[in-house]
Each structure stands twice: as C-alpha cells, then as structure tokens.
Amino acid sequence: MKVKLFFWGLICCGMAHAQQSLTPEVLRQLSSQGEATAAERALVNAIQSGSINKLTAVPNNPKEKDTWFSLEVNNSGITNQESSGRCWLFTGTNVLRQRAMKNLGIENFMFSHVYTFFYDQLEKSNLFLQGIIDTRKEDIDSQQVQWLMQNPLSDGGTYTGVADLVTKYGLVPKDVMPETYIANNTSEFDSHLKRKLREIAISIREKSEAGATTKQLEAYKVEQMKTVYRMLTMAYGEPVKEFTWAPKDKKGKYLSEPKKYTPLSFYKEICAPEEDLNQDYVMLMNDPSRPYNKVYEIDMDRHVYDGHNWLYVNLDIDDLSPIAIASLKDSVPMYFSCDVGKQLNRTTGLLAMDNYDYGSLFGTTFGMNKKQRIQTHDSGSSHAMTLVAVDLDKDGKPTKWKVENSWGEKYGYQGHLIMTDEWFREYMFRVVVNRKYCPQSVLDILKQKPVRLPAWDPMFQGED
C-alpha cells in the first residue's frame, strides 16, 4: 500500500507528468538537434516555398511512356464530372454506355447524369428523413442519430446506388436532359439542401415527442418532401418523363426514325439488360484489415430506402485480380474504386509506388502497409472509375492496369489513368463484376450470412 501511495504521490507532484506533456525540458530535447547545415537550410527553404510533389517527383520514370495493354476494352468519349462528387454515377453509367453503343451501332453516346442525379438526391433525402422517423425514439446524441444528422445526403455514392436508381427510374440520353451549372458545382446547393433536411428532421423529432404517430410523421415527411422536390427542380431541372429520340451519326444525321420513350423503356430497350444489375453482379473488396472470404453488409449506407445496402465479398488480392482479368478478356469493363490521390502524377496520369520520394525529402520513412493504413484512417476508397484494360506478362500475370476517368479528356493520359500492378495491390479497394466471371468458390462465399457493419465505418463512405 505504501508503494502505491508513493507512486501516486509522484504523479501528483508532476514527476511522471514530465514525459506526458510537452514541458520545457521535453521541448529542449526536441529542438536540440544541432546547427543546420547549408544543405539542410536550402532544403527547408525549398519545402516552405514550393510544392512537395514537385520536390519529391522521381525524374525520368520510364513507366510514364508505357501505354501498351494486351487486353483493352474499346471505349469512346471521356466524361467530366466537373466540381461534383458524382464519380460513382459517371462510372456506373460509363459501364452501361458500352452496352448501349453496341446495341445502337454508334461510336459515341452519353447518358444524362443530371437526370439520374436528381432522383439520387431525392431518394437520399427521403432515406434520411425516414431514417429520422425510424430512430425518433433514440436519444439525439446516439451514434446512429448523430451519423444521420451529419450525413443527411451527399453527392458521393456507390455501384448499388447506380443499380437501384437505374432499375427504378431508367436512363435518358444526355441531349434530352443536359447538365446544369449546379450539377457540375454541387457543394453550394448541397449545403442549403442539407440545412433544410436537418430542419425537417428536428421538426419530425419534436412532433414525435408531442405524440405524433408513425403514420402522421410519414404524412408530414411527404408534405415536406414537396419543398425538397421543388429545390431540386430549381437546381437540376424537372426530370424528363417522356421524350422522342433516335441515334445520329457524326454529322448529326438520324440513323433511324425517332421514337417516343419513357426513361424506363429507353433503358430496357437501349441497354437490353439480360441480367439484374443487383442480383447478377457482385462487389469484390480487398480490405486486409478484415478477414478474407467473408461477406459484409454496410447498414443504412445506400441511396434508396427500399433499395440495397452495400454487400461485398472480401478477397485476397491474388484471388480478386484473376476475376477482373476474366471480365476484361470478355471485353466487359468494370466499376472500380481506389485511393486515387496516393502517388498520383497528375500530369502523366500514372499511379506508381515510386512516383514520389517523400521519405528522402523529410529524412524519414513512410512504411505502413495497406492494413495499417486502413486501420489508422490513412487510406480508403475515395474515387470510382471504369476499369478498361490490363497488361499481362508471358505468364499471364498483370503488370499494369488502365481506368477510364471522369475528370475530362485533358486530364492524365487522354482522360485515363494508368497504374502499376504494385500500386493496384496497395490502393485498389473494390471492383464490381458479373457473377459469371467468379469461380464457384467465390459464389459459395456469397451464401454466408453477411457480417453487418455500421454505416459510419470509415472504409465505406461513398466515392466522389
């Protein structure tokens, strides 16, 4: 007992506290690293005055000029999401666009992104408000309610959003419902819509506390959604309900007689879906921070209230890559997402582990592996693109990959990004493939009961 009291006394007197806080003595230890040399002073001046990426770029990297791919899906026309977080939508519709162009017999075609995005924002608004009704009995400080209040909606998303929205609302050509300024610059309008949704959410909780029934709250929600709908039409335009359209050649000449469509009939005829966009496709993840060969489902992280949560199979990268290659061998591009900002050369569009030497600049190392980067929130999926090519060596092993991006044709390599296989292994997180390219062992994993993960898990925020 005396020993314990003596130890406690030391802490109270501050003797143990010295190493816990940045005391003057600790600060002296940190700063006593000797007089800086002329070279060190020059380096400090350079760091404080310029771009770190410019200072650390590895010169004369030969991989920058290697644009040959042994397997490549033909594509035409680079899209541009501008200053919006709609990469998931551009990627998903770019995959469908390949099928549409083939069925139409034309070389270039674009879907309207603003049409689908209108319904995405409408559905997410309803998802949020219904979530508020569903959780109205919980304390406002509960993690679930706080997550809802922090994330009433966003312009980011995932493949499941594309599948649910297209299946429910169809698609229209870009020239039928063109982009608006706000669709290409979403942040300012988003802030006002989020504020309105939060205001409605507080009102719902107040009415619930006053004794309103579920039926009354849902009727109130629908009434308030009229304001949301009006705001969305002002920003993005009234969504097309019916239109007349036919494909044209490069000179603008009609290739067939124009027909009348609804968005759903257009999707069904032009894309001729032979499979269910949800049931016949599977999301494959490479997340070494969780056990492989298991199925995971993300709670409440979806686009449509009556739609699908994220569901994915977590695979070792050596099991995932062959499935992606099988799809490309069949000329089928894929929805793909990664941590795009890591080691990205924005001029050449090359993603390679040796693009930048940050360690030498700062005189240290950056040695975390993929699992550790995920666990410490240092890395996660941030951007979706369309996987269109892979280069295989003589043994059939991938050496590099190519994706069609949605940042405009002037960005990177003709609107594309090229990644080494080493980078792919470290910063690729998921692909969405047709089940027919998966081996039976992966299909068997899908029969498992999914492990349920919370919506606020940092790995599962939508790509933007």
C-alpha positions as CSV (number, residue, x, y, z in Angstrom):
1,M,0.0,0.0,0.0
2,K,2.9,2.4,0.8
3,V,4.4,1.7,-2.6
4,K,1.2,2.5,-4.3
5,L,0.7,5.7,-2.3
6,F,4.3,6.8,-3.0
7,F,3.8,6.2,-6.8
8,W,0.6,8.2,-6.7
9,G,2.4,10.9,-4.9
10,L,5.0,11.1,-7.6
11,I,2.3,11.5,-10.3
12,C,0.6,14.2,-8.3
13,C,3.8,16.1,-7.8
14,G,4.3,16.1,-11.6
15,M,7.4,13.9,-11.7
16,A,5.7,11.3,-14.0
17,H,3.8,14.1,-15.8
18,A,7.0,15.4,-17.4
19,Q,7.1,12.8,-20.2
20,Q,3.3,13.1,-20.8
21,S,3.1,16.8,-21.7
22,L,5.4,19.0,-23.8
23,T,7.2,20.5,-20.9
24,P,10.1,23.0,-21.4
25,E,12.5,20.1,-20.8
26,V,10.8,17.9,-23.5
27,L,10.8,20.8,-25.9
28,R,14.5,21.4,-25.3
29,Q,15.1,17.7,-26.2
30,L,13.0,18.0,-29.4
31,S,14.8,21.2,-30.6
32,S,18.4,20.3,-29.7
33,Q,19.3,18.7,-32.9
34,G,22.4,20.7,-33.8
35,E,23.0,23.6,-36.2
36,A,21.5,23.1,-39.6
37,T,23.9,22.7,-42.5
38,A,23.8,24.9,-45.6
39,A,22.2,22.0,-47.5
40,E,19.6,21.5,-44.7
41,R,18.7,25.2,-44.7
42,A,18.3,25.1,-48.5
43,L,16.0,22.1,-48.2
44,V,13.9,23.9,-45.6
45,N,13.6,26.9,-47.8
46,A,12.5,24.7,-50.7
47,I,9.9,22.9,-48.7
48,Q,8.4,26.1,-47.3
49,S,8.3,27.8,-50.7
50,G,7.0,25.2,-53.1
51,S,5.0,22.1,-53.9
52,I,6.1,18.9,-52.0
53,N,5.1,16.8,-55.0
54,K,7.4,18.8,-57.3
55,L,10.2,18.4,-54.8
56,T,9.8,14.7,-54.5
57,A,8.9,13.7,-58.0
58,V,11.3,11.0,-59.3
59,P,12.6,12.2,-62.7
60,N,12.9,10.2,-65.9
61,N,10.5,7.4,-64.8
62,P,10.4,5.1,-67.8
63,K,6.9,3.7,-66.9
64,E,5.4,7.1,-67.8
65,K,5.6,6.2,-71.5
66,D,4.4,2.7,-71.3
67,T,0.8,2.8,-72.7
68,W,0.6,-0.6,-74.3
69,F,-2.1,-3.0,-73.0
70,S,-2.5,-6.6,-74.0
71,L,-6.2,-6.6,-73.0
72,E,-8.3,-3.5,-73.6
73,V,-12.0,-2.7,-73.9
74,N,-12.8,-0.2,-76.7
75,N,-14.3,3.0,-75.4
76,S,-15.2,6.3,-76.9
77,G,-15.6,9.7,-75.2
78,I,-14.3,10.8,-71.9
79,T,-16.8,12.3,-69.4
80,N,-16.2,15.1,-66.9
81,Q,-17.9,15.3,-63.5
82,E,-16.5,18.8,-63.1
83,S,-16.6,20.1,-59.4
84,S,-19.0,17.4,-58.2
85,G,-18.8,14.2,-56.3
86,R,-20.6,12.1,-58.9
87,C,-17.7,9.8,-60.0
88,W,-19.8,6.8,-58.9
89,L,-22.6,7.8,-61.2
90,F,-20.3,8.6,-64.2
91,T,-18.5,5.3,-63.6
92,G,-21.7,3.2,-63.4
93,T,-23.3,4.8,-66.5
94,N,-20.0,4.5,-68.4
95,V,-20.2,0.7,-67.9
96,L,-23.7,0.7,-69.2
97,R,-22.7,3.1,-72.0
98,Q,-20.6,0.4,-73.6
99,R,-23.6,-1.8,-73.9
100,A,-25.8,1.0,-75.3
101,M,-23.3,2.0,-78.0
102,K,-23.0,-1.7,-79.1
103,N,-26.8,-2.1,-79.3
104,L,-27.2,1.3,-81.1
105,G,-24.4,0.7,-83.6
106,I,-22.8,4.0,-82.9
107,E,-19.3,5.0,-81.7
108,N,-20.1,7.7,-79.2
109,F,-23.0,8.2,-76.8
110,M,-23.6,9.7,-73.4
111,F,-26.3,9.3,-70.8
112,S,-27.7,12.2,-68.9
113,H,-26.1,12.3,-65.5
114,V,-28.2,15.1,-64.1
115,Y,-31.4,13.1,-64.7
116,T,-30.2,10.2,-62.6
117,F,-28.6,12.5,-60.0
118,F,-31.9,14.4,-59.5
119,Y,-33.5,11.1,-58.3
120,D,-30.4,10.2,-56.3
121,Q,-30.7,13.4,-54.3
122,L,-34.5,13.0,-54.0
123,E,-34.1,9.4,-52.8
124,K,-31.3,10.2,-50.4
125,S,-33.5,13.0,-48.9
126,N,-36.3,10.5,-48.3
127,L,-33.8,7.9,-46.9
128,F,-32.6,10.5,-44.4
129,L,-36.0,11.7,-43.3
130,Q,-37.4,8.2,-43.0
131,G,-34.2,7.3,-41.0
132,I,-35.1,10.1,-38.6
133,I,-38.6,8.7,-38.2
134,D,-37.2,5.2,-37.7
135,T,-34.8,6.4,-35.0
136,R,-37.1,9.0,-33.3
137,K,-37.2,7.1,-30.0
138,E,-33.4,7.1,-29.8
139,D,-31.5,9.9,-27.9
140,I,-30.4,12.6,-30.3
141,D,-26.8,12.0,-29.0
142,S,-26.9,8.3,-30.0
143,Q,-24.3,7.3,-32.6
144,Q,-27.0,6.4,-35.1
145,V,-28.9,9.7,-34.9
146,Q,-25.7,11.7,-34.9
147,W,-24.5,9.9,-38.1
148,L,-27.8,10.7,-39.8
149,M,-27.6,14.4,-38.8
150,Q,-24.0,14.6,-40.0
151,N,-24.9,12.9,-43.3
152,P,-28.3,13.9,-44.4
153,L,-27.2,13.4,-48.0
154,S,-24.1,13.7,-50.2
155,D,-23.3,13.7,-53.9
156,G,-21.0,10.7,-53.4
157,G,-22.1,7.1,-53.9
158,T,-21.5,3.5,-54.9
159,Y,-22.4,1.0,-57.5
160,T,-25.5,-0.2,-55.6
161,G,-26.9,3.3,-56.0
162,V,-26.5,3.2,-59.8
163,A,-28.2,-0.2,-59.9
164,D,-31.1,0.8,-57.7
165,L,-31.7,4.2,-59.4
166,V,-31.4,2.9,-63.0
167,T,-33.7,0.0,-62.3
168,K,-36.3,2.3,-60.7
169,Y,-36.1,5.4,-62.8
170,G,-34.4,4.3,-66.1
171,L,-32.0,6.4,-68.1
172,V,-32.2,9.2,-70.7
173,P,-29.7,10.5,-73.3
174,K,-27.5,13.5,-72.4
175,D,-29.1,15.7,-75.0
176,V,-32.6,15.1,-73.6
177,M,-31.7,16.5,-70.2
178,P,-28.3,18.3,-70.2
179,E,-26.2,19.3,-67.3
180,T,-26.8,22.4,-65.2
181,Y,-24.2,24.6,-63.6
182,I,-25.2,23.4,-60.1
183,A,-25.0,19.7,-61.2
184,N,-21.3,20.4,-62.1
185,N,-20.7,22.5,-59.0
186,T,-22.7,20.8,-56.2
187,S,-21.3,22.0,-52.9
188,E,-23.0,25.3,-52.5
189,F,-26.5,24.0,-53.3
190,D,-25.9,20.9,-51.2
191,S,-25.2,23.0,-48.1
192,H,-28.7,24.6,-48.4
193,L,-30.5,21.4,-49.0
194,K,-28.7,19.7,-46.1
195,R,-29.7,22.6,-43.8
196,K,-33.4,22.2,-44.9
197,L,-33.3,18.5,-44.3
198,R,-31.9,18.9,-40.8
199,E,-34.6,21.5,-40.1
200,I,-37.3,19.0,-41.1
201,A,-35.6,16.3,-39.1
202,I,-35.7,18.4,-35.9
203,S,-39.4,19.1,-36.6
204,I,-40.1,15.3,-37.0
205,R,-38.5,14.6,-33.6
206,E,-40.4,17.4,-32.0
207,K,-43.7,16.1,-33.4
208,S,-42.8,12.6,-32.2
209,E,-42.2,13.8,-28.7
210,A,-45.5,15.6,-28.8
211,G,-47.2,12.2,-29.5
212,A,-47.5,12.1,-33.3
213,T,-47.9,8.5,-34.7
214,T,-45.7,6.9,-37.3
215,K,-48.5,7.4,-39.9
216,Q,-48.7,11.1,-39.1
217,L,-45.0,11.6,-39.2
218,E,-44.7,9.9,-42.6
219,A,-47.5,12.0,-43.9
220,Y,-45.7,15.1,-42.6
221,K,-42.5,13.8,-44.3
222,V,-44.2,13.5,-47.7
223,E,-45.6,17.1,-47.3
224,Q,-42.1,18.4,-46.5
225,M,-40.6,16.4,-49.4
226,K,-42.5,18.8,-51.7
227,T,-40.1,21.5,-50.7
228,V,-37.1,19.2,-51.3
229,Y,-38.5,18.3,-54.8
230,R,-39.0,22.0,-55.7
231,M,-35.5,22.9,-54.6
232,L,-34.1,20.0,-56.7
233,T,-36.0,21.1,-59.8
234,M,-34.7,24.6,-59.4
235,A,-31.2,23.3,-59.3
236,Y,-31.2,20.4,-61.7
237,G,-34.4,20.8,-63.8
238,E,-37.6,18.9,-63.9
239,P,-36.8,15.3,-64.6
240,V,-37.9,14.1,-68.0
241,K,-41.0,11.9,-68.0
242,E,-41.3,11.2,-71.8
243,F,-39.2,12.1,-74.8
244,T,-38.7,11.4,-78.5
245,W,-35.2,10.3,-79.6
246,A,-33.2,8.5,-82.2
247,P,-29.4,8.0,-82.6
248,K,-27.4,10.2,-85.0
249,D,-24.2,9.8,-86.9
250,K,-21.2,12.0,-86.5
251,K,-22.7,14.5,-89.0
252,G,-25.9,14.8,-87.0
253,K,-28.0,12.7,-89.4
254,Y,-30.6,10.4,-87.9
255,L,-29.8,6.7,-88.2
256,S,-33.4,5.7,-87.6
257,E,-36.9,7.2,-87.2
258,P,-37.3,8.9,-83.8
259,K,-39.3,7.0,-81.3
260,K,-41.2,8.0,-78.1
261,Y,-39.7,6.7,-74.9
262,T,-40.1,6.9,-71.1
263,P,-36.8,6.7,-69.2
264,L,-37.5,3.1,-68.2
265,S,-38.5,1.9,-71.7
266,F,-35.4,3.6,-73.0
267,Y,-33.1,1.8,-70.5
268,K,-34.7,-1.5,-71.2
269,E,-34.5,-1.2,-75.0
270,I,-31.2,0.6,-75.4
271,C,-29.2,-1.3,-72.7
272,A,-31.2,-4.5,-73.3
273,P,-30.4,-5.8,-69.8
274,E,-30.2,-9.5,-69.8
275,E,-29.3,-9.6,-66.1
276,D,-30.4,-8.0,-62.9
277,L,-28.0,-5.1,-62.1
278,N,-28.1,-6.1,-58.4
279,Q,-28.5,-9.9,-58.3
280,D,-26.2,-10.8,-61.2
281,Y,-23.3,-8.6,-60.1
282,V,-21.1,-8.9,-57.1
283,M,-18.9,-6.3,-55.4
284,L,-15.4,-7.7,-54.6
285,M,-13.3,-5.9,-51.9
286,N,-9.7,-6.1,-50.9
287,D,-9.6,-5.0,-47.3
288,P,-6.7,-6.7,-45.4
289,S,-7.9,-5.1,-42.1
290,R,-10.8,-7.7,-42.1
291,P,-10.9,-11.4,-42.6
292,Y,-10.9,-12.6,-46.2
293,N,-13.5,-15.0,-47.7
294,K,-16.4,-13.4,-45.9
295,V,-19.5,-11.4,-46.9
296,Y,-20.1,-8.0,-45.4
297,E,-23.1,-5.7,-45.5
298,I,-23.0,-2.0,-44.6
299,D,-26.0,-0.8,-42.7
300,M,-28.0,2.2,-43.9
301,D,-25.3,3.2,-46.4
302,R,-27.5,3.1,-49.5
303,H,-29.2,5.5,-52.0
304,V,-32.8,4.3,-51.9
305,Y,-34.8,3.5,-48.7
306,D,-36.3,0.4,-50.3
307,G,-33.1,-0.4,-52.2
308,H,-30.0,-2.4,-51.4
309,N,-27.3,-1.9,-48.8
310,W,-23.7,-2.5,-49.8
311,L,-22.9,-6.2,-50.0
312,Y,-19.4,-7.4,-50.8
313,V,-17.1,-10.3,-50.7
314,N,-13.7,-9.6,-49.1
315,L,-10.9,-11.3,-51.1
316,D,-7.2,-11.6,-51.1
317,I,-5.8,-9.5,-54.0
318,D,-4.4,-12.7,-55.6
319,D,-8.0,-14.0,-55.8
320,L,-9.5,-10.8,-56.9
321,S,-7.2,-9.9,-59.8
322,P,-7.9,-13.0,-61.9
323,I,-11.7,-12.3,-61.8
324,A,-11.1,-8.7,-63.1
325,I,-8.9,-10.1,-65.8
326,A,-11.6,-12.6,-66.8
327,S,-14.0,-9.8,-67.3
328,L,-11.6,-7.8,-69.4
329,K,-10.8,-10.9,-71.5
330,D,-14.5,-10.9,-72.3
331,S,-14.4,-7.2,-73.3
332,V,-16.5,-6.2,-70.3
333,P,-15.4,-3.1,-68.3
334,M,-16.0,-2.8,-64.6
335,Y,-16.9,-0.4,-61.9
336,F,-13.6,0.2,-59.9
337,S,-12.7,2.3,-56.9
338,C,-9.4,3.1,-55.2
339,D,-7.5,5.7,-53.1
340,V,-6.7,7.8,-56.2
341,G,-4.7,10.6,-54.5
342,K,-1.8,8.4,-53.4
343,Q,1.3,8.7,-55.5
344,L,-0.7,10.1,-58.4
345,N,1.2,12.0,-61.1
346,R,-1.5,14.4,-62.3
347,T,0.4,15.4,-65.4
348,T,1.0,11.9,-66.9
349,G,-1.9,10.1,-65.2
350,L,0.5,7.5,-63.8
351,L,-0.2,5.8,-60.4
352,A,3.0,4.1,-59.3
353,M,4.6,3.5,-55.9
354,D,7.9,5.3,-56.9
355,N,6.4,8.4,-58.4
356,Y,7.4,10.5,-55.3
357,D,10.1,10.0,-52.7
358,Y,8.7,11.7,-49.7
359,G,10.9,9.8,-47.2
360,S,14.2,11.2,-48.6
361,L,12.8,14.8,-48.5
362,F,11.8,14.6,-44.9
363,G,14.6,12.3,-43.7
364,T,12.3,9.6,-42.5
365,T,10.2,6.6,-43.7
366,F,6.5,6.1,-44.5
367,G,6.3,2.4,-44.0
368,M,2.7,1.4,-43.2
369,N,1.3,-1.5,-45.1
370,K,-2.3,-1.5,-46.6
371,K,-3.8,-3.0,-43.5
372,Q,-2.2,-0.4,-41.2
373,R,-3.2,2.5,-43.5
374,I,-6.8,1.4,-43.4
375,Q,-6.8,0.9,-39.6
376,T,-5.3,4.3,-39.0
377,H,-7.7,6.1,-41.5
378,D,-4.7,6.9,-43.7
379,S,-6.2,5.3,-46.7
380,G,-9.6,4.4,-48.1
381,S,-11.6,4.3,-51.2
382,S,-12.0,7.8,-52.5
383,H,-12.8,7.7,-56.2
384,A,-14.6,5.4,-58.7
385,M,-13.5,4.9,-62.3
386,T,-14.1,2.4,-65.1
387,L,-11.5,-0.4,-65.3
388,V,-10.9,-0.9,-69.0
389,A,-7.5,-2.5,-69.6
390,V,-4.8,-4.8,-68.2
391,D,-1.3,-5.7,-69.5
392,L,-0.3,-9.3,-68.9
393,D,3.3,-10.7,-69.0
394,K,4.2,-14.0,-70.6
395,D,3.0,-15.9,-67.6
396,G,-0.4,-14.2,-67.6
397,K,0.4,-12.0,-64.6
398,P,-0.7,-8.4,-64.6
399,T,1.9,-5.7,-64.8
400,K,-0.3,-2.6,-65.1
401,W,-3.9,-1.6,-65.4
402,K,-5.9,1.3,-67.0
403,V,-9.0,3.1,-66.0
404,E,-11.3,5.5,-67.8
405,N,-11.7,8.5,-65.6
406,S,-14.4,11.2,-65.4
407,W,-12.2,14.3,-65.0
408,G,-12.2,15.3,-68.7
409,E,-10.1,14.3,-71.7
410,K,-7.3,16.6,-70.9
411,Y,-6.5,15.0,-67.5
412,G,-3.9,12.3,-67.2
413,Y,-3.3,10.1,-70.3
414,Q,-6.0,11.2,-72.7
415,G,-8.6,11.2,-69.9
416,H,-7.3,7.8,-68.5
417,L,-5.1,6.8,-65.5
418,I,-2.5,4.0,-65.7
419,M,-1.5,2.2,-62.6
420,T,1.3,-0.3,-62.0
421,D,0.2,-3.7,-60.5
422,E,2.2,-2.8,-57.4
423,W,0.1,0.3,-56.9
424,F,-3.1,-1.7,-57.8
425,R,-2.3,-4.1,-54.9
426,E,-1.7,-1.3,-52.4
427,Y,-4.5,1.2,-53.2
428,M,-7.2,-0.6,-55.1
429,F,-10.3,-1.4,-52.9
430,R,-13.1,-2.8,-55.0
431,V,-14.5,-3.9,-58.3
432,V,-18.0,-4.9,-59.4
433,V,-18.1,-7.9,-61.8
434,N,-20.8,-10.1,-63.3
435,R,-21.1,-13.3,-61.3
436,K,-20.3,-15.4,-64.4
437,Y,-16.6,-14.3,-64.0
438,C,-16.4,-15.5,-60.4
439,P,-15.2,-19.0,-59.6
440,Q,-17.6,-21.3,-57.7
441,S,-15.5,-20.8,-54.5
442,V,-16.4,-17.1,-54.5
443,L,-20.1,-17.7,-55.3
444,D,-20.2,-20.1,-52.4
445,I,-18.9,-17.4,-50.1
446,L,-22.0,-15.3,-51.1
447,K,-24.2,-17.9,-49.4
448,Q,-22.9,-16.9,-46.0
449,K,-24.9,-14.7,-43.6
450,P,-23.3,-11.3,-44.1
451,V,-21.3,-9.6,-41.3
452,R,-23.2,-6.4,-40.6
453,L,-21.0,-3.3,-40.4
454,P,-22.2,0.2,-39.3
455,A,-22.8,3.0,-41.7
456,W,-20.1,5.2,-40.1
457,D,-17.3,2.7,-40.7
458,P,-14.6,4.9,-42.4
459,M,-14.0,2.4,-45.2
460,F,-17.5,2.7,-46.5
461,Q,-18.1,6.3,-47.3
462,G,-19.2,6.8,-50.9
463,E,-16.7,7.6,-53.7
464,D,-16.7,11.1,-55.1
